[in-house]
Amino acid sequence: MNRFAIEDSFAVEPDRFVFAGRVLEGRAARGMVFEVPEAGHRWRLSVQAVEFIRKAGGSELIGLVVQDDHYLPGLGAGCTAELHEHAT
């Protein structure tokens, strides 16, 4: 299983959203389906890109970029996402 801990999230203009965090188990790759089953509803998003995000102080997070323009910053922080190779 591929699992990802969401530490933060934010919009990237004009229509992208980033879930930033770290891989807990497995891997994260472009094209994987991103799900957060512990949320009030099941998000099912396709990962458009995986990017490194450098924080102040020099530490890095991994950013899962999805196509969306209406999520609010901080969405999903503290949740664990599951990443699947393709839609099921």
mmCIF file as gemmi writes it, N, C-alpha and C atoms, coordinates in Angstrom:
data_model
loop_
_atom_site.group_PDB
_atom_site.id
_atom_site.type_symbol
_atom_site.label_atom_id
_atom_site.label_alt_id
_atom_site.label_comp_id
_atom_site.label_asym_id
_atom_site.label_entity_id
_atom_site.label_seq_id
_atom_site.pdbx_PDB_ins_code
_atom_site.Cartn_x
_atom_site.Cartn_y
_atom_site.Cartn_z
_atom_site.occupancy
_atom_site.B_iso_or_equiv
_atom_site.pdbx_formal_charge
_atom_site.auth_seq_id
_atom_site.auth_asym_id
_atom_site.pdbx_PDB_model_num
ATOM 1 N N . MET Axp A 1 ? 0.85 -1.18 0 1 0 ? 1 A 1
ATOM 2 C CA . MET Axp A 1 ? 0 0 0 1 0 ? 1 A 1
ATOM 3 C C . MET Axp A 1 ? 0.894 1.24 0 1 0 ? 1 A 1
ATOM 4 N N . ASN Axp A 2 ? 0.433 2.283 -0.657 1 0 ? 2 A 1
ATOM 5 C CA . ASN Axp A 2 ? 1.104 3.576 -0.687 1 0 ? 2 A 1
ATOM 6 C C . ASN Axp A 2 ? 0.31 4.529 0.194 1 0 ? 2 A 1
ATOM 7 N N . ARG Axp A 3 ? 1.006 5.117 1.187 1 0 ? 3 A 1
ATOM 8 C CA . ARG Axp A 3 ? 0.321 6.03 2.106 1 0 ? 3 A 1
ATOM 9 C C . ARG Axp A 3 ? 1.098 7.331 2.211 1 0 ? 3 A 1
ATOM 10 N N . PHE Axp A 4 ? 0.354 8.439 2.34 1 0 ? 4 A 1
ATOM 11 C CA . PHE Axp A 4 ? 0.936 9.776 2.339 1 0 ? 4 A 1
ATOM 12 C C . PHE Axp A 4 ? 0.325 10.599 3.468 1 0 ? 4 A 1
ATOM 13 N N . ALA Axp A 5 ? 1.167 11.161 4.348 1 0 ? 5 A 1
ATOM 14 C CA . ALA Axp A 5 ? 0.693 12.006 5.449 1 0 ? 5 A 1
ATOM 15 C C . ALA Axp A 5 ? 0.609 13.452 4.97 1 0 ? 5 A 1
ATOM 16 N N . ILE Axp A 6 ? -0.585 14.034 5.006 1 0 ? 6 A 1
ATOM 17 C CA . ILE Axp A 6 ? -0.785 15.418 4.579 1 0 ? 6 A 1
ATOM 18 C C . ILE Axp A 6 ? -0.452 16.345 5.752 1 0 ? 6 A 1
ATOM 19 N N . GLU Axp A 7 ? 0.521 17.22 5.555 1 0 ? 7 A 1
ATOM 20 C CA . GLU Axp A 7 ? 0.906 18.177 6.59 1 0 ? 7 A 1
ATOM 21 C C . GLU Axp A 7 ? 0.352 19.566 6.313 1 0 ? 7 A 1
ATOM 22 N N . ASP Axp A 8 ? 0.124 19.886 5.053 1 0 ? 8 A 1
ATOM 23 C CA . ASP Axp A 8 ? -0.374 21.21 4.665 1 0 ? 8 A 1
ATOM 24 C C . ASP Axp A 8 ? -0.948 21.096 3.257 1 0 ? 8 A 1
ATOM 25 N N . SER Axp A 9 ? -1.668 22.124 2.837 1 0 ? 9 A 1
ATOM 26 C CA . SER Axp A 9 ? -2.168 22.168 1.461 1 0 ? 9 A 1
ATOM 27 C C . SER Axp A 9 ? -2.393 23.613 1.064 1 0 ? 9 A 1
ATOM 28 N N . PHE Axp A 10 ? -2.304 23.87 -0.231 1 0 ? 10 A 1
ATOM 29 C CA . PHE Axp A 10 ? -2.446 25.241 -0.723 1 0 ? 10 A 1
ATOM 30 C C . PHE Axp A 10 ? -2.731 25.235 -2.218 1 0 ? 10 A 1
ATOM 31 N N . ALA Axp A 11 ? -3.317 26.318 -2.695 1 0 ? 11 A 1
ATOM 32 C CA . ALA Axp A 11 ? -3.635 26.478 -4.113 1 0 ? 11 A 1
ATOM 33 C C . ALA Axp A 11 ? -2.414 26.998 -4.87 1 0 ? 11 A 1
ATOM 34 N N . VAL Axp A 12 ? -2.308 26.583 -6.128 1 0 ? 12 A 1
ATOM 35 C CA . VAL Axp A 12 ? -1.314 27.096 -7.056 1 0 ? 12 A 1
ATOM 36 C C . VAL Axp A 12 ? -2.105 27.573 -8.264 1 0 ? 12 A 1
ATOM 37 N N . GLU Axp A 13 ? -2.04 28.829 -8.56 1 0 ? 13 A 1
ATOM 38 C CA . GLU Axp A 13 ? -2.866 29.419 -9.613 1 0 ? 13 A 1
ATOM 39 C C . GLU Axp A 13 ? -2.56 28.845 -10.977 1 0 ? 13 A 1
ATOM 40 N N . PRO Axp A 14 ? -3.495 28.792 -11.887 1 0 ? 14 A 1
ATOM 41 C CA . PRO Axp A 14 ? -4.88 29.173 -11.67 1 0 ? 14 A 1
ATOM 42 C C . PRO Axp A 14 ? -5.784 28.01 -11.272 1 0 ? 14 A 1
ATOM 43 N N . ASP Axp A 15 ? -5.373 26.763 -11.513 1 0 ? 15 A 1
ATOM 44 C CA . ASP Axp A 15 ? -6.309 25.662 -11.274 1 0 ? 15 A 1
ATOM 45 C C . ASP Axp A 15 ? -5.649 24.405 -10.694 1 0 ? 15 A 1
ATOM 46 N N . ARG Axp A 16 ? -4.628 24.599 -9.882 1 0 ? 16 A 1
ATOM 47 C CA . ARG Axp A 16 ? -3.952 23.465 -9.267 1 0 ? 16 A 1
ATOM 48 C C . ARG Axp A 16 ? -3.985 23.616 -7.751 1 0 ? 16 A 1
ATOM 49 N N . PHE Axp A 17 ? -3.946 22.477 -7.07 1 0 ? 17 A 1
ATOM 50 C CA . PHE Axp A 17 ? -3.931 22.457 -5.61 1 0 ? 17 A 1
ATOM 51 C C . PHE Axp A 17 ? -2.857 21.466 -5.193 1 0 ? 17 A 1
ATOM 52 N N . VAL Axp A 18 ? -2.13 21.76 -4.123 1 0 ? 18 A 1
ATOM 53 C CA . VAL Axp A 18 ? -1.022 20.93 -3.665 1 0 ? 18 A 1
ATOM 54 C C . VAL Axp A 18 ? -1.299 20.408 -2.265 1 0 ? 18 A 1
ATOM 55 N N . PHE Axp A 19 ? -1.168 19.101 -2.102 1 0 ? 19 A 1
ATOM 56 C CA . PHE Axp A 19 ? -1.195 18.47 -0.797 1 0 ? 19 A 1
ATOM 57 C C . PHE Axp A 19 ? 0.265 18.191 -0.448 1 0 ? 19 A 1
ATOM 58 N N . ALA Axp A 20 ? 0.78 18.844 0.592 1 0 ? 20 A 1
ATOM 59 C CA . ALA Axp A 20 ? 2.19 18.732 0.966 1 0 ? 20 A 1
ATOM 60 C C . ALA Axp A 20 ? 2.34 17.839 2.183 1 0 ? 20 A 1
ATOM 61 N N . GLY Axp A 21 ? 3.347 16.97 2.147 1 0 ? 21 A 1
ATOM 62 C CA . GLY Axp A 21 ? 3.574 16.09 3.28 1 0 ? 21 A 1
ATOM 63 C C . GLY Axp A 21 ? 4.71 15.139 3.03 1 0 ? 21 A 1
ATOM 64 N N . ARG Axp A 22 ? 4.533 13.904 3.501 1 0 ? 22 A 1
ATOM 65 C CA . ARG Axp A 22 ? 5.599 12.921 3.357 1 0 ? 22 A 1
ATOM 66 C C . ARG Axp A 22 ? 5.013 11.533 3.093 1 0 ? 22 A 1
ATOM 67 N N . VAL Axp A 23 ? 5.772 10.733 2.384 1 0 ? 23 A 1
ATOM 68 C CA . VAL Axp A 23 ? 5.375 9.356 2.101 1 0 ? 23 A 1
ATOM 69 C C . VAL Axp A 23 ? 5.625 8.523 3.355 1 0 ? 23 A 1
ATOM 70 N N . LEU Axp A 24 ? 4.578 7.865 3.835 1 0 ? 24 A 1
ATOM 71 C CA . LEU Axp A 24 ? 4.692 6.995 5.004 1 0 ? 24 A 1
ATOM 72 C C . LEU Axp A 24 ? 5.052 5.569 4.62 1 0 ? 24 A 1
ATOM 73 N N . GLU Axp A 25 ? 4.554 5.158 3.459 1 0 ? 25 A 1
ATOM 74 C CA . GLU Axp A 25 ? 4.737 3.784 3.01 1 0 ? 25 A 1
ATOM 75 C C . GLU Axp A 25 ? 4.614 3.755 1.495 1 0 ? 25 A 1
ATOM 76 N N . GLY Axp A 26 ? 5.462 2.987 0.834 1 0 ? 26 A 1
ATOM 77 C CA . GLY Axp A 26 ? 5.381 2.862 -0.62 1 0 ? 26 A 1
ATOM 78 C C . GLY Axp A 26 ? 5.974 4.06 -1.331 1 0 ? 26 A 1
ATOM 79 N N . ARG Axp A 27 ? 5.227 4.57 -2.32 1 0 ? 27 A 1
ATOM 80 C CA . ARG Axp A 27 ? 5.736 5.664 -3.141 1 0 ? 27 A 1
ATOM 81 C C . ARG Axp A 27 ? 4.604 6.569 -3.589 1 0 ? 27 A 1
ATOM 82 N N . ALA Axp A 28 ? 4.969 7.7 -4.176 1 0 ? 28 A 1
ATOM 83 C CA . ALA Axp A 28 ? 4.016 8.634 -4.779 1 0 ? 28 A 1
ATOM 84 C C . ALA Axp A 28 ? 4.504 8.927 -6.181 1 0 ? 28 A 1
ATOM 85 N N . ALA Axp A 29 ? 3.601 8.86 -7.166 1 0 ? 29 A 1
ATOM 86 C CA . ALA Axp A 29 ? 3.99 9.09 -8.549 1 0 ? 29 A 1
ATOM 87 C C . ALA Axp A 29 ? 2.856 9.737 -9.334 1 0 ? 29 A 1
ATOM 88 N N . ARG Axp A 30 ? 3.23 10.414 -10.395 1 0 ? 30 A 1
ATOM 89 C CA . ARG Axp A 30 ? 2.263 11.03 -11.305 1 0 ? 30 A 1
ATOM 90 C C . ARG Axp A 30 ? 1.309 9.96 -11.836 1 0 ? 30 A 1
ATOM 91 N N . GLY Axp A 31 ? 0.031 10.3 -11.918 1 0 ? 31 A 1
ATOM 92 C CA . GLY Axp A 31 ? -0.968 9.381 -12.449 1 0 ? 31 A 1
ATOM 93 C C . GLY Axp A 31 ? -1.646 8.518 -11.4 1 0 ? 31 A 1
ATOM 94 N N . MET Axp A 32 ? -1.092 8.485 -10.186 1 0 ? 32 A 1
ATOM 95 C CA . MET Axp A 32 ? -1.735 7.699 -9.131 1 0 ? 32 A 1
ATOM 96 C C . MET Axp A 32 ? -3.042 8.372 -8.715 1 0 ? 32 A 1
ATOM 97 N N . VAL Axp A 33 ? -3.951 7.583 -8.178 1 0 ? 33 A 1
ATOM 98 C CA . VAL Axp A 33 ? -5.207 8.108 -7.649 1 0 ? 33 A 1
ATOM 99 C C . VAL Axp A 33 ? -5.006 8.365 -6.162 1 0 ? 33 A 1
ATOM 100 N N . PHE Axp A 34 ? -5.35 9.59 -5.759 1 0 ? 34 A 1
ATOM 101 C CA . PHE Axp A 34 ? -5.169 10.093 -4.407 1 0 ? 34 A 1
ATOM 102 C C . PHE Axp A 34 ? -6.525 10.032 -3.718 1 0 ? 34 A 1
ATOM 103 N N . GLU Axp A 35 ? -6.621 9.274 -2.615 1 0 ? 35 A 1
ATOM 104 C CA . GLU Axp A 35 ? -7.875 9.146 -1.867 1 0 ? 35 A 1
ATOM 105 C C . GLU Axp A 35 ? -7.626 9.453 -0.394 1 0 ? 35 A 1
ATOM 106 N N . VAL Axp A 36 ? -8.586 10.085 0.244 1 0 ? 36 A 1
ATOM 107 C CA . VAL Axp A 36 ? -8.505 10.337 1.693 1 0 ? 36 A 1
ATOM 108 C C . VAL Axp A 36 ? -9.762 9.743 2.315 1 0 ? 36 A 1
ATOM 109 N N . PRO Axp A 37 ? -9.733 8.444 2.632 1 0 ? 37 A 1
ATOM 110 C CA . PRO Axp A 37 ? -10.929 7.786 3.15 1 0 ? 37 A 1
ATOM 111 C C . PRO Axp A 37 ? -11.365 8.269 4.527 1 0 ? 37 A 1
ATOM 112 N N . GLU Axp A 38 ? -10.463 8.841 5.322 1 0 ? 38 A 1
ATOM 113 C CA . GLU Axp A 38 ? -10.861 9.287 6.66 1 0 ? 38 A 1
ATOM 114 C C . GLU Axp A 38 ? -11.561 10.637 6.646 1 0 ? 38 A 1
ATOM 115 N N . ALA Axp A 39 ? -11.596 11.308 5.51 1 0 ? 39 A 1
ATOM 116 C CA . ALA Axp A 39 ? -12.312 12.588 5.4 1 0 ? 39 A 1
ATOM 117 C C . ALA Axp A 39 ? -13.817 12.305 5.428 1 0 ? 39 A 1
ATOM 118 N N . GLY Axp A 40 ? -14.614 13.331 5.576 1 0 ? 40 A 1
ATOM 119 C CA . GLY Axp A 40 ? -16.058 13.174 5.601 1 0 ? 40 A 1
ATOM 120 C C . GLY Axp A 40 ? -16.609 12.605 4.309 1 0 ? 40 A 1
ATOM 121 N N . HIS Axp A 41 ? -15.861 12.714 3.233 1 0 ? 41 A 1
ATOM 122 C CA . HIS Axp A 41 ? -16.217 12.124 1.942 1 0 ? 41 A 1
ATOM 123 C C . HIS Axp A 41 ? -14.93 11.591 1.328 1 0 ? 41 A 1
ATOM 124 N N . ARG Axp A 42 ? -15.018 10.724 0.335 1 0 ? 42 A 1
ATOM 125 C CA . ARG Axp A 42 ? -13.822 10.152 -0.286 1 0 ? 42 A 1
ATOM 126 C C . ARG Axp A 42 ? -13.372 11.027 -1.438 1 0 ? 42 A 1
ATOM 127 N N . TRP Axp A 43 ? -12.283 11.742 -1.248 1 0 ? 43 A 1
ATOM 128 C CA . TRP Axp A 43 ? -11.698 12.473 -2.373 1 0 ? 43 A 1
ATOM 129 C C . TRP Axp A 43 ? -11.061 11.448 -3.293 1 0 ? 43 A 1
ATOM 130 N N . ARG Axp A 44 ? -11.26 11.574 -4.559 1 0 ? 44 A 1
ATOM 131 C CA . ARG Axp A 44 ? -10.609 10.72 -5.562 1 0 ? 44 A 1
ATOM 132 C C . ARG Axp A 44 ? -10.054 11.652 -6.622 1 0 ? 44 A 1
ATOM 133 N N . LEU Axp A 45 ? -8.768 11.897 -6.54 1 0 ? 45 A 1
ATOM 134 C CA . LEU Axp A 45 ? -8.105 12.832 -7.447 1 0 ? 45 A 1
ATOM 135 C C . LEU Axp A 45 ? -6.924 12.157 -8.106 1 0 ? 45 A 1
ATOM 136 N N . SER Axp A 46 ? -6.64 12.532 -9.331 1 0 ? 46 A 1
ATOM 137 C CA . SER Axp A 46 ? -5.474 12.026 -10.032 1 0 ? 46 A 1
ATOM 138 C C . SER Axp A 46 ? -4.295 12.966 -9.794 1 0 ? 46 A 1
ATOM 139 N N . VAL Axp A 47 ? -3.167 12.398 -9.387 1 0 ? 47 A 1
ATOM 140 C CA . VAL Axp A 47 ? -1.961 13.195 -9.149 1 0 ? 47 A 1
ATOM 141 C C . VAL Axp A 47 ? -1.395 13.646 -10.498 1 0 ? 47 A 1
ATOM 142 N N . GLN Axp A 48 ? -1.34 14.957 -10.709 1 0 ? 48 A 1
ATOM 143 C CA . GLN Axp A 48 ? -0.828 15.532 -11.956 1 0 ? 48 A 1
ATOM 144 C C . GLN Axp A 48 ? 0.699 15.624 -11.957 1 0 ? 48 A 1
ATOM 145 N N . ALA Axp A 49 ? 1.286 15.842 -10.769 1 0 ? 49 A 1
ATOM 146 C CA . ALA Axp A 49 ? 2.74 15.954 -10.641 1 0 ? 49 A 1
ATOM 147 C C . ALA Axp A 49 ? 3.134 15.72 -9.192 1 0 ? 49 A 1
ATOM 148 N N . VAL Axp A 50 ? 4.391 15.324 -8.996 1 0 ? 50 A 1
ATOM 149 C CA . VAL Axp A 50 ? 4.972 15.185 -7.662 1 0 ? 50 A 1
ATOM 150 C C . VAL Axp A 50 ? 6.177 16.113 -7.633 1 0 ? 50 A 1
ATOM 151 N N . GLU Axp A 51 ? 6.173 17.057 -6.699 1 0 ? 51 A 1
ATOM 152 C CA . GLU Axp A 51 ? 7.215 18.085 -6.624 1 0 ? 51 A 1
ATOM 153 C C . GLU Axp A 51 ? 7.821 18.137 -5.225 1 0 ? 51 A 1
ATOM 154 N N . PHE Axp A 52 ? 9.079 18.561 -5.142 1 0 ? 52 A 1
ATOM 155 C CA . PHE Axp A 52 ? 9.701 18.829 -3.845 1 0 ? 52 A 1
ATOM 156 C C . PHE Axp A 52 ? 9.388 20.265 -3.462 1 0 ? 52 A 1
ATOM 157 N N . ILE Axp A 53 ? 9.054 20.482 -2.193 1 0 ? 53 A 1
ATOM 158 C CA . ILE Axp A 53 ? 8.739 21.808 -1.68 1 0 ? 53 A 1
ATOM 159 C C . ILE Axp A 53 ? 9.737 22.117 -0.576 1 0 ? 53 A 1
ATOM 160 N N . ARG Axp A 54 ? 10.53 23.168 -0.772 1 0 ? 54 A 1
ATOM 161 C CA . ARG Axp A 54 ? 11.507 23.565 0.244 1 0 ? 54 A 1
ATOM 162 C C . ARG Axp A 54 ? 10.855 24.545 1.206 1 0 ? 54 A 1
ATOM 163 N N . LYS Axp A 55 ? 10.906 24.198 2.482 1 0 ? 55 A 1
ATOM 164 C CA . LYS Axp A 55 ? 10.337 25.053 3.524 1 0 ? 55 A 1
ATOM 165 C C . LYS Axp A 55 ? 11.403 26.012 4.047 1 0 ? 55 A 1
ATOM 166 N N . ALA Axp A 56 ? 10.967 27.068 4.719 1 0 ? 56 A 1
ATOM 167 C CA . ALA Axp A 56 ? 11.907 27.968 5.386 1 0 ? 56 A 1
ATOM 168 C C . ALA Axp A 56 ? 12.733 27.133 6.348 1 0 ? 56 A 1
ATOM 169 N N . GLY Axp A 57 ? 14.024 27.349 6.368 1 0 ? 57 A 1
ATOM 170 C CA . GLY Axp A 57 ? 14.895 26.548 7.215 1 0 ? 57 A 1
ATOM 171 C C . GLY Axp A 57 ? 15.558 25.412 6.471 1 0 ? 57 A 1
ATOM 172 N N . GLY Axp A 58 ? 15.116 25.14 5.231 1 0 ? 58 A 1
ATOM 173 C CA . GLY Axp A 58 ? 15.787 24.159 4.392 1 0 ? 58 A 1
ATOM 174 C C . GLY Axp A 58 ? 15.195 22.768 4.35 1 0 ? 58 A 1
ATOM 175 N N . SER Axp A 59 ? 14.24 22.437 5.225 1 0 ? 59 A 1
ATOM 176 C CA . SER Axp A 59 ? 13.64 21.098 5.152 1 0 ? 59 A 1
ATOM 177 C C . SER Axp A 59 ? 12.73 21.01 3.925 1 0 ? 59 A 1
ATOM 178 N N . GLU Axp A 60 ? 12.443 19.79 3.506 1 0 ? 60 A 1
ATOM 179 C CA . GLU Axp A 60 ? 11.621 19.587 2.313 1 0 ? 60 A 1
ATOM 180 C C . GLU Axp A 60 ? 10.407 18.719 2.603 1 0 ? 60 A 1
ATOM 181 N N . LEU Axp A 61 ? 9.338 18.99 1.876 1 0 ? 61 A 1
ATOM 182 C CA . LEU Axp A 61 ? 8.143 18.156 1.853 1 0 ? 61 A 1
ATOM 183 C C . LEU Axp A 61 ? 7.941 17.706 0.415 1 0 ? 61 A 1
ATOM 184 N N . ILE Axp A 62 ? 7.123 16.701 0.233 1 0 ? 62 A 1
ATOM 185 C CA . ILE Axp A 62 ? 6.721 16.281 -1.105 1 0 ? 62 A 1
ATOM 186 C C . ILE Axp A 62 ? 5.354 16.88 -1.366 1 0 ? 62 A 1
ATOM 187 N N . GLY Axp A 63 ? 5.157 17.432 -2.548 1 0 ? 63 A 1
ATOM 188 C CA . GLY Axp A 63 ? 3.883 18.022 -2.928 1 0 ? 63 A 1
ATOM 189 C C . GLY Axp A 63 ? 3.201 17.184 -3.987 1 0 ? 63 A 1
ATOM 190 N N . LEU Axp A 64 ? 1.974 16.756 -3.703 1 0 ? 64 A 1
ATOM 191 C CA . LEU Axp A 64 ? 1.162 16.055 -4.696 1 0 ? 64 A 1
ATOM 192 C C . LEU Axp A 64 ? 0.259 17.102 -5.328 1 0 ? 64 A 1
ATOM 193 N N . VAL Axp A 65 ? 0.47 17.367 -6.608 1 0 ? 65 A 1
ATOM 194 C CA . VAL Axp A 65 ? -0.266 18.403 -7.323 1 0 ? 65 A 1
ATOM 195 C C . VAL Axp A 65 ? -1.471 17.767 -8.005 1 0 ? 65 A 1
ATOM 196 N N . VAL Axp A 66 ? -2.661 18.319 -7.746 1 0 ? 66 A 1
ATOM 197 C CA . VAL Axp A 66 ? -3.891 17.834 -8.367 1 0 ? 66 A 1
ATOM 198 C C . VAL Axp A 66 ? -4.566 18.998 -9.093 1 0 ? 66 A 1
ATOM 199 N N . GLN Axp A 67 ? -5.43 18.678 -10.022 1 0 ? 67 A 1
ATOM 200 C CA . GLN Axp A 67 ? -6.146 19.728 -10.742 1 0 ? 67 A 1
ATOM 201 C C . GLN Axp A 67 ? -7.426 20.059 -9.994 1 0 ? 67 A 1
ATOM 202 N N . ASP Axp A 68 ? -7.473 21.26 -9.441 1 0 ? 68 A 1
ATOM 203 C CA . ASP Axp A 68 ? -8.65 21.734 -8.728 1 0 ? 68 A 1
ATOM 204 C C . ASP Axp A 68 ? -8.454 23.202 -8.414 1 0 ? 68 A 1
ATOM 205 N N . ASP Axp A 69 ? -9.53 23.963 -8.356 1 0 ? 69 A 1
ATOM 206 C CA . ASP Axp A 69 ? -9.389 25.394 -8.08 1 0 ? 69 A 1
ATOM 207 C C . ASP Axp A 69 ? -10.33 25.886 -6.987 1 0 ? 69 A 1
ATOM 208 N N . HIS Axp A 70 ? -10.922 24.972 -6.211 1 0 ? 70 A 1
ATOM 209 C CA . HIS Axp A 70 ? -11.866 25.445 -5.195 1 0 ? 70 A 1
ATOM 210 C C . HIS Axp A 70 ? -11.616 24.913 -3.779 1 0 ? 70 A 1
ATOM 211 N N . TYR Axp A 71 ? -10.56 24.149 -3.567 1 0 ? 71 A 1
ATOM 212 C CA . TYR Axp A 71 ? -10.254 23.7 -2.214 1 0 ? 71 A 1
ATOM 213 C C . TYR Axp A 71 ? -9.671 24.843 -1.403 1 0 ? 71 A 1
ATOM 214 N N . LEU Axp A 72 ? -9.803 24.777 -0.091 1 0 ? 72 A 1
ATOM 215 C CA . LEU Axp A 72 ? -9.302 25.817 0.803 1 0 ? 72 A 1
ATOM 216 C C . LEU Axp A 72 ? -7.94 25.427 1.367 1 0 ? 72 A 1
ATOM 217 N N . PRO Axp A 73 ? -7.029 26.392 1.534 1 0 ? 73 A 1
ATOM 218 C CA . PRO Axp A 73 ? -5.721 26.097 2.121 1 0 ? 73 A 1
ATOM 219 C C . PRO Axp A 73 ? -5.878 25.378 3.452 1 0 ? 73 A 1
ATOM 220 N N . GLY Axp A 74 ? -5.023 24.407 3.689 1 0 ? 74 A 1
ATOM 221 C CA . GLY Axp A 74 ? -5.07 23.635 4.928 1 0 ? 74 A 1
ATOM 222 C C . GLY Axp A 74 ? -5.939 22.4 4.85 1 0 ? 74 A 1
ATOM 223 N N . LEU Axp A 75 ? -6.682 22.229 3.755 1 0 ? 75 A 1
ATOM 224 C CA . LEU Axp A 75 ? -7.569 21.079 3.6 1 0 ? 75 A 1
ATOM 225 C C . LEU Axp A 75 ? -6.783 19.771 3.732 1 0 ? 75 A 1
ATOM 226 N N . GLY Axp A 76 ? -7.257 18.884 4.555 1 0 ? 76 A 1
ATOM 227 C CA . GLY Axp A 76 ? -6.66 17.564 4.696 1 0 ? 76 A 1
ATOM 228 C C . GLY Axp A 76 ? -5.491 17.478 5.648 1 0 ? 76 A 1
ATOM 229 N N . ALA Axp A 77 ? -5.021 18.601 6.175 1 0 ? 77 A 1
ATOM 230 C CA . ALA Axp A 77 ? -3.875 18.562 7.089 1 0 ? 77 A 1
ATOM 231 C C . ALA Axp A 77 ? -4.179 17.642 8.259 1 0 ? 77 A 1
ATOM 232 N N . GLY Axp A 78 ? -3.26 16.741 8.548 1 0 ? 78 A 1
ATOM 233 C CA . GLY Axp A 78 ? -3.444 15.78 9.623 1 0 ? 78 A 1
ATOM 234 C C . GLY Axp A 78 ? -4.045 14.462 9.166 1 0 ? 78 A 1
ATOM 235 N N . CYS Axp A 79 ? -4.514 14.4 7.931 1 0 ? 79 A 1
ATOM 236 C CA . CYS Axp A 79 ? -5.101 13.168 7.391 1 0 ? 79 A 1
ATOM 237 C C . CYS Axp A 79 ? -4.034 12.341 6.686 1 0 ? 79 A 1
ATOM 238 N N . THR Axp A 80 ? -4.346 11.075 6.469 1 0 ? 80 A 1
ATOM 239 C CA . THR Axp A 80 ? -3.479 10.18 5.715 1 0 ? 80 A 1
ATOM 240 C C . THR Axp A 80 ? -4.185 9.799 4.425 1 0 ? 80 A 1
ATOM 241 N N . ALA Axp A 81 ? -3.508 10 3.317 1 0 ? 81 A 1
ATOM 242 C CA . ALA Axp A 81 ? -4.06 9.653 2.002 1 0 ? 81 A 1
ATOM 243 C C . ALA Axp A 81 ? -3.545 8.286 1.58 1 0 ? 81 A 1
ATOM 244 N N . GLU Axp A 82 ? -4.331 7.616 0.763 1 0 ? 82 A 1
ATOM 245 C CA . GLU Axp A 82 ? -3.912 6.376 0.117 1 0 ? 82 A 1
ATOM 246 C C . GLU Axp A 82 ? -3.685 6.696 -1.353 1 0 ? 82 A 1
ATOM 247 N N . LEU Axp A 83 ? -2.626 6.143 -1.917 1 0 ? 83 A 1
ATOM 248 C CA . LEU Axp A 83 ? -2.309 6.344 -3.326 1 0 ? 83 A 1
ATOM 249 C C . LEU Axp A 83 ? -2.394 5.009 -4.033 1 0 ? 83 A 1
ATOM 250 N N . HIS Axp A 84 ? -3.181 4.959 -5.117 1 0 ? 84 A 1
ATOM 251 C CA . HIS Axp A 84 ? -3.37 3.724 -5.874 1 0 ? 84 A 1
ATOM 252 C C . HIS Axp A 84 ? -2.825 3.902 -7.287 1 0 ? 84 A 1
ATOM 253 N N . GLU Axp A 85 ? -2.342 2.822 -7.848 1 0 ? 85 A 1
ATOM 254 C CA . GLU Axp A 85 ? -1.735 2.87 -9.179 1 0 ? 85 A 1
ATOM 255 C C . GLU Axp A 85 ? -2.689 3.359 -10.27 1 0 ? 85 A 1
ATOM 256 N N . HIS Axp A 86 ? -3.957 3.046 -10.156 1 0 ? 86 A 1
ATOM 257 C CA . HIS Axp A 86 ? -4.957 3.486 -11.136 1 0 ? 86 A 1
ATOM 258 C C . HIS Axp A 86 ? -6.331 3.431 -10.496 1 0 ? 86 A 1
ATOM 259 N N . ALA Axp A 87 ? -7.299 4.074 -11.132 1 0 ? 87 A 1
ATOM 260 C CA . ALA Axp A 87 ? -8.666 4.086 -10.592 1 0 ? 87 A 1
ATOM 261 C C . ALA Axp A 87 ? -9.206 2.675 -10.49 1 0 ? 87 A 1
ATOM 262 N N . THR Axp A 88 ? -9.93 2.423 -9.402 1 0 ? 88 A 1
ATOM 263 C CA . THR Axp A 88 ? -10.518 1.091 -9.202 1 0 ? 88 A 1
ATOM 264 C C . THR Axp A 88 ? -12.015 1.167 -9.257 1 0 ? 88 A 1
